[in-house]
Amino acid sequence: MNKLLLGLLTVVMVVGCAPHTAGVMAGSQGETRIDNSTFSREVEVKNLMAQGEAGFLQGTATIVSKVPTDLRVQYKFTWFDPRDMSIEDEAVSWKSVKLHGKQQLQVSAVAPNASATRFELYVRKAFSN
């Protein structure tokens, strides 16, 4: 019984730490990942650009609504150093925005320190209580 409980707890911990957003991810080096195919039919991320700003990396992207109705989404930039380690990821919170039908919204952020070399932008559907 204890082994079964320990096994279930281990599975829950591993799944709980999985790096997915239940949305979409686009990276500054051209990588993309879709964790929710239904959501990816409603929202697209494009025009990613990384540029230097006073010694810090600045990332911009456009979040595009593909549907004629309003959507509330959340987005988050995650920054990486030259060794591909995330930089201050826990300090960055999700930002919530409302996209009106077919709206395109440019979002941007500046890296928390000068060691950042790339970023990933995560977008997911926001649910309110």
PyMOL commands that set and color helices and strands:
alter all, ss='L'
color gray80, all
select helices_A, chain A and resi 2-16+37-40+89-91
alter helices_A, ss='H'
color red, helices_A
select strands_A, chain A and resi 24-27+32-34+43-53+56-65+71-80+86-87+95-99+104-110+118-125
alter strands_A, ss='S'
color yellow, strands_A
deselect
rebuild
show_as cartoon
